[in-house]
Amino acid sequence: MSAATAALLLLLLAGVVYGFHAAGQFEGRLWEFFARKTTWVFPAKGLLGTLASAAVAAVIALVFGLVLLLGRLSKQRFVRWPAVAVIEFLRGVPTLLLIYVCFPVLPSVGIKLSAYWMLTLPVGLSTAAVVAEVYRAGVLAVPRGQTDAARALGLTEARVFSLIVFPQALRFIVPALVAQLVIVVKDTTFGYVVTYGELMQNAKVLIANYRSLVPVYRWWRCCIAR
């Protein structure tokens, strides 16, 4: 069965390669525009746009996620319940839908945002809900004895959390946080919805202008690999 599957995959791959070849995607003329300076400047601007959006969205996610965590751990119901509601809402709504809300809905009610914020803000808020749950998992993983010992020393709840519990929780959740930050970078590809000039959007513009699907994505993949 494995040999048959491998043969089928190779056959499909050969069909894809032949399709690109028949469409002329391997012709040298489609690679000539890479010799122009503007060809490199345009995707470079897209890369900077991706990094700028991802960096701010990550900060929003980490900070707002911590705020949501504190609200969820609060003993006051009027604080805890709204925090839980916000977390569940943001986790349940796709990031793309949040972007669509920012794009046509907010301007209709008088709230105007630039394309940068119409992408960065939804991505940051959507990720914040997941980060809040990651934080909570780390807090719950801290041994109960650590909290009890800190309280026995007379520390307040705020100092117990900030000095004892949260620093230890971060050690447990670093891999999960890194994974979420990678997802933030991937989510910036939704920039096409608001015509934000991120890397993928600029690559699509090059493809549309030069009709060179394979060369552009081959170049883009090499840049990401480096």
PyMOL commands that set and color helices and strands:
alter all, ss='L'
color gray80, all
select helices_A, chain A and resi 2-22+28-35+37-73+77-92+95-108+115-141+144-152+157-194+199-210+213-225
alter helices_A, ss='H'
color red, helices_A
deselect
rebuild
show_as cartoon
